[in-house]
Amino acid sequence: MRVVTQQVTGGPEVLEIGRAPIPDPLPTEIRVRVAAAGVNPVDWKTRAGAGVAAVIGPPPFTVGWDVAGTVDAVGPGVTRFAVGDAVFGMPWFPRQAGGYAEFVTAPSRHFAHRPARLSEVEAAGLSLAGLTAWQCLVDIADVQPGQRVLIHAAAGGVGHLAVQIAKARGAHVIGTASAGKHPLLHDLGIDEAVDYRAEAFERVVEPVDLVYDLIGGETAVRSLDVLRPDGRLICLPSAAAAEAITAAGERGLRASGMLAEPDGDGLEELARLVDDRRLRVLVAETFPLERAAHAHRAGEMGHTTGKLVLTT
């Protein structure tokens, strides 16, 4: 099978097309013929030697954890899926999954049935970003109707999904984004959109119950100014949360980082929102597997609205 591999860590140019044996599923695993693979910040960070590179070890390796496709084979003990089922998932994270490839094997509970309303490309952009948002907003923060939620980078890959999940939970949602992205945010149901380039959000946002910060650093620390005393700040990526956690502790406030994990049940909840027309996935651009380096360059520019996806 074709895979995107790298022999060294470095810039996008280290990504190359290679060949690898098609893997066989072990007991409780399925093999998925990958139709599309999502591209996420952890991919290009790991490619460069950061991200979860310390977890998966030195090159050669294949990045990618978002996949959508068709079950091609099932191992002994699998009861959730059959050959031919359309699935999507976030296998193995943070260990190597090898999502940038034509086939992937992983435990069946790392996947869910793909909603009929989602194409394979859209589903490939949902798993990692969607679970990141779901696990933060639902599992950790338990967002309730009427609560006020501030989302930074609200039009990005995780942000645009977080806006919709928070709205589905009944929250009043405020998001920061450049002015040109405000019409999109309003189309997604946001209640207030703040142009971070034109005004300091902490001067115009009334106190909130939850800040979901997808930027980190100074933005996370400034967010404490709008957090209610019993509120919570969740900052991603977790590596950018340390300063905010320290500052929050000094002020008697709650702040934490977070790392998403495979979760078939969470994927099924996301699929239900899709089926109920309460969640949609915005795909900014697709690239064939051979142009993975171009996808990484586009992502690293930091201006993408929605998701980038590779197709096999």
C-alpha positions as CSV (number, residue, x, y, z in Angstrom):
1,M,0.0,0.0,0.0
2,R,1.0,3.6,-0.4
3,V,1.9,5.6,2.7
4,V,3.2,9.0,3.5
5,T,6.4,8.5,5.4
6,Q,9.5,10.5,6.6
7,Q,13.0,9.4,7.3
8,V,13.9,12.5,9.4
9,T,12.0,15.1,11.3
10,G,11.9,18.6,9.7
11,G,9.8,20.8,7.4
12,P,7.0,19.6,5.1
13,E,9.6,18.6,2.5
14,V,10.6,15.6,4.5
15,L,7.2,13.9,3.7
16,E,7.4,11.4,0.9
17,I,5.4,8.6,-0.6
18,G,6.6,5.1,0.3
19,R,5.3,1.6,0.2
20,A,4.4,-0.7,3.2
21,P,2.7,-4.1,3.6
22,I,-1.0,-4.0,4.1
23,P,-1.5,-4.8,7.8
24,D,-3.7,-7.6,9.1
25,P,-6.1,-6.9,11.9
26,L,-5.5,-8.5,15.3
27,P,-8.3,-9.8,17.6
28,T,-10.8,-7.0,18.3
29,E,-9.3,-4.9,15.5
30,I,-10.7,-3.9,12.1
31,R,-8.9,-3.0,8.9
32,V,-10.1,0.2,7.2
33,R,-9.5,1.0,3.5
34,V,-8.9,4.7,4.0
35,A,-10.7,7.0,1.6
36,A,-9.7,10.3,3.3
37,A,-7.5,11.4,6.2
38,G,-7.8,14.6,8.2
39,V,-4.8,16.9,8.7
40,N,-4.3,18.4,12.1
41,P,-1.8,20.6,13.9
42,V,-0.5,17.6,15.8
43,D,0.5,16.1,12.5
44,W,2.8,18.9,11.4
45,K,4.1,19.4,14.9
46,T,5.0,15.7,15.1
47,R,6.5,15.7,11.6
48,A,8.8,18.5,12.9
49,G,9.9,16.6,16.0
50,A,7.4,18.1,18.5
51,G,3.8,17.1,19.0
52,V,3.7,13.5,20.0
53,A,7.0,12.6,18.4
54,A,8.4,11.6,21.8
55,V,5.5,9.1,22.1
56,I,5.8,7.4,18.7
57,G,9.6,7.5,18.6
58,P,12.2,8.5,16.0
59,P,11.6,8.3,12.2
60,P,10.7,6.6,10.0
61,F,7.1,7.0,10.9
62,T,3.7,7.9,9.4
63,V,1.6,10.6,11.0
64,G,-2.2,11.0,10.8
65,W,-4.9,10.0,13.2
66,D,-8.1,11.1,11.5
67,V,-9.5,8.5,9.0
68,A,-12.7,7.7,7.2
69,G,-13.3,4.8,4.9
70,T,-14.7,1.3,4.6
71,V,-14.1,-1.8,6.8
72,D,-12.0,-4.1,4.7
73,A,-11.4,-6.9,7.2
74,V,-12.4,-7.7,10.8
75,G,-10.3,-9.6,13.5
76,P,-11.7,-12.2,15.9
77,G,-14.0,-10.8,18.5
78,V,-15.2,-7.8,16.6
79,T,-19.0,-7.4,16.9
80,R,-19.5,-3.7,16.2
81,F,-18.7,-3.7,12.5
82,A,-18.8,-5.9,9.4
83,V,-16.9,-5.8,6.1
84,G,-18.3,-3.1,3.9
85,D,-19.4,-0.8,6.8
86,A,-18.6,2.9,6.3
87,V,-16.7,4.2,9.4
88,F,-14.7,7.1,10.7
89,G,-12.4,7.3,13.7
90,M,-9.3,8.5,15.5
91,P,-7.3,5.4,16.1
92,W,-4.4,4.9,18.5
93,F,-3.8,8.5,19.5
94,P,-1.2,9.5,20.7
95,R,0.6,6.3,19.5
96,Q,1.3,6.0,15.8
97,A,-1.8,5.2,13.8
98,G,-0.4,5.8,10.3
99,G,-3.5,7.6,9.1
100,Y,-1.7,8.9,6.0
101,A,-2.0,5.6,4.2
102,E,-4.3,3.4,2.1
103,F,-5.1,1.0,5.0
104,V,-5.2,1.3,8.8
105,T,-5.8,-1.3,11.5
106,A,-6.9,-0.4,15.0
107,P,-9.3,-1.6,17.8
108,S,-12.9,-1.5,16.6
109,R,-13.9,0.8,19.5
110,H,-11.7,3.5,18.1
111,F,-14.3,3.9,15.3
112,A,-18.0,4.6,14.7
113,H,-20.4,4.2,11.8
114,R,-20.1,7.2,9.5
115,P,-23.3,9.3,9.4
116,A,-25.1,9.1,6.1
117,R,-25.2,12.9,6.0
118,L,-21.4,13.1,5.9
119,S,-19.2,12.4,2.9
120,E,-16.0,10.5,3.5
121,V,-14.0,13.7,3.2
122,E,-16.1,15.5,5.8
123,A,-16.0,12.5,8.1
124,A,-12.2,12.4,7.9
125,G,-12.2,16.0,9.3
126,L,-14.5,15.2,12.2
127,S,-12.9,12.6,14.5
128,L,-9.9,14.3,16.2
129,A,-11.2,17.8,16.1
130,G,-14.7,16.7,17.0
131,L,-13.5,14.6,19.9
132,T,-11.2,17.3,21.1
133,A,-14.2,19.7,21.3
134,W,-16.6,17.1,22.7
135,Q,-14.4,15.8,25.4
136,C,-13.6,19.4,26.6
137,L,-17.1,20.8,26.4
138,V,-19.1,17.8,27.5
139,D,-16.9,15.4,29.4
140,I,-14.8,18.0,31.2
141,A,-16.8,21.2,31.4
142,D,-20.3,19.6,31.2
143,V,-21.7,22.7,29.5
144,Q,-25.3,23.3,30.5
145,P,-28.1,25.3,28.9
146,G,-27.8,29.0,29.5
147,Q,-24.1,29.0,30.4
148,R,-21.9,31.5,28.6
149,V,-19.0,30.0,26.6
150,L,-16.2,31.9,25.0
151,I,-14.3,30.1,22.2
152,H,-11.0,31.5,20.8
153,A,-10.2,30.7,17.2
154,A,-13.8,29.9,16.7
155,A,-13.6,29.4,12.9
156,G,-10.8,26.9,13.0
157,G,-10.8,23.2,12.7
158,V,-11.7,22.5,16.3
159,G,-13.3,25.9,16.9
160,H,-16.1,25.7,14.3
161,L,-17.1,22.3,15.7
162,A,-16.9,23.6,19.3
163,V,-19.3,26.4,18.4
164,Q,-21.9,24.0,17.2
165,I,-21.5,21.5,20.1
166,A,-21.8,24.3,22.6
167,K,-24.9,25.6,20.9
168,A,-26.4,22.1,20.8
169,R,-25.9,22.0,24.6
170,G,-27.9,25.2,24.9
171,A,-25.1,27.6,25.7
172,H,-24.8,31.2,24.8
173,V,-21.7,31.1,22.6
174,I,-19.2,33.9,22.0
175,G,-16.3,33.4,19.6
176,T,-13.2,35.3,18.5
177,A,-12.2,35.4,14.9
178,S,-11.2,37.9,12.2
179,A,-14.1,40.0,10.9
180,G,-14.2,38.2,7.6
181,K,-15.1,35.0,9.3
182,H,-18.0,36.4,11.3
183,P,-20.7,35.7,8.7
184,L,-19.7,32.0,8.8
185,L,-19.8,32.0,12.6
186,H,-23.3,33.5,12.6
187,D,-24.3,30.8,10.1
188,L,-23.1,28.2,12.5
189,G,-25.3,29.7,15.2
190,I,-22.9,31.8,17.3
191,D,-24.5,34.4,19.5
192,E,-21.6,37.0,19.6
193,A,-18.6,37.3,17.3
194,V,-15.6,39.4,18.4
195,D,-13.0,40.7,16.0
196,Y,-9.8,40.1,17.9
197,R,-7.9,42.3,15.5
198,A,-10.1,45.3,16.1
199,E,-10.7,45.1,19.9
200,A,-9.4,43.4,23.0
201,F,-11.9,40.7,23.8
202,E,-11.6,41.1,27.5
203,R,-12.9,44.7,27.2
204,V,-16.1,43.7,25.4
205,V,-17.0,40.2,26.6
206,E,-19.2,39.9,29.7
207,P,-18.1,37.3,32.3
208,V,-18.4,33.7,31.1
209,D,-18.7,30.2,32.6
210,L,-16.2,28.6,30.3
211,V,-13.3,29.8,28.1
212,Y,-12.3,27.3,25.5
213,D,-8.9,28.7,24.3
214,L,-7.5,27.1,21.1
215,I,-4.6,29.6,20.9
216,G,-2.7,29.6,24.2
217,G,-0.1,31.9,25.6
218,E,-1.1,35.5,26.2
219,T,-4.6,34.9,24.9
220,A,-5.2,32.2,27.6
221,V,-3.9,34.5,30.4
222,R,-6.0,37.4,29.3
223,S,-9.0,35.1,29.2
224,L,-8.9,34.9,33.0
225,D,-10.1,38.5,33.1
226,V,-13.5,37.4,31.7
227,L,-13.9,34.2,33.7
228,R,-16.5,34.0,36.4
229,P,-15.1,32.9,39.9
230,D,-16.6,29.5,39.5
231,G,-15.8,29.2,35.8
232,R,-13.2,27.1,34.0
233,L,-10.5,27.8,31.4
234,I,-9.5,24.9,29.1
235,C,-6.5,25.7,27.0
236,L,-5.2,23.8,23.9
237,P,-2.7,22.7,23.0
238,S,-1.8,21.5,26.4
239,A,1.8,22.5,26.0
240,A,0.6,26.2,25.8
241,A,-1.5,25.9,29.0
242,A,1.3,26.0,31.7
243,E,1.4,29.8,32.0
244,A,-2.4,30.1,32.2
245,I,-2.6,27.4,34.7
246,T,-0.1,29.1,36.9
247,A,-1.8,32.5,36.5
248,A,-5.2,31.0,37.2
249,G,-4.0,29.3,40.4
250,E,-2.6,32.7,41.7
251,R,-6.1,34.1,41.2
252,G,-8.0,31.2,42.7
253,L,-9.5,30.2,39.2
254,R,-9.6,26.9,37.5
255,A,-7.6,26.2,34.3
256,S,-6.3,23.1,32.6
257,G,-5.0,21.6,29.4
258,M,-6.3,18.6,27.7
259,L,-5.4,15.8,25.3
260,A,-8.0,14.0,23.3
261,E,-8.2,10.2,23.3
262,P,-9.9,7.6,21.1
263,D,-13.5,7.3,22.0
264,G,-16.0,5.3,20.0
265,D,-18.9,6.5,22.2
266,G,-18.0,10.1,21.7
267,L,-17.8,9.6,18.0
268,E,-21.3,8.1,18.1
269,E,-22.5,11.2,19.9
270,L,-21.0,13.4,17.2
271,A,-22.6,11.3,14.6
272,R,-26.0,11.8,16.3
273,L,-25.5,15.6,16.1
274,V,-24.7,15.3,12.4
275,D,-27.8,13.2,11.8
276,D,-29.9,15.7,13.8
277,R,-28.6,18.5,11.5
278,R,-27.0,20.2,14.5
279,L,-23.4,19.7,13.4
280,R,-21.6,20.0,10.1
281,V,-18.0,19.8,9.1
282,L,-16.4,22.6,7.1
283,V,-13.7,21.4,4.7
284,A,-11.4,24.2,3.5
285,E,-9.3,22.2,1.0
286,T,-8.5,18.7,0.0
287,F,-5.1,17.3,-1.3
288,P,-4.2,13.9,-2.8
289,L,-1.9,11.8,-0.6
290,E,1.0,12.7,-2.8
291,R,0.6,16.4,-1.8
292,A,0.7,15.9,1.9
293,A,3.5,18.4,2.2
294,H,1.4,21.0,0.5
295,A,-1.4,20.3,3.1
296,H,1.1,20.8,5.9
297,R,2.3,24.1,4.5
298,A,-1.3,25.3,4.2
299,G,-2.1,24.3,7.8
300,E,1.1,25.8,9.2
301,M,0.1,29.2,7.8
302,G,-2.6,29.3,10.6
303,H,-5.4,30.9,8.6
304,T,-7.4,27.9,7.6
305,T,-11.2,28.0,8.1
306,G,-12.4,24.5,8.9
307,K,-10.4,21.4,8.0
308,L,-7.8,20.2,5.6
309,V,-8.2,16.7,4.3
310,L,-6.0,14.2,2.3
311,T,-7.7,11.8,-0.1
312,T,-6.3,8.5,-1.2
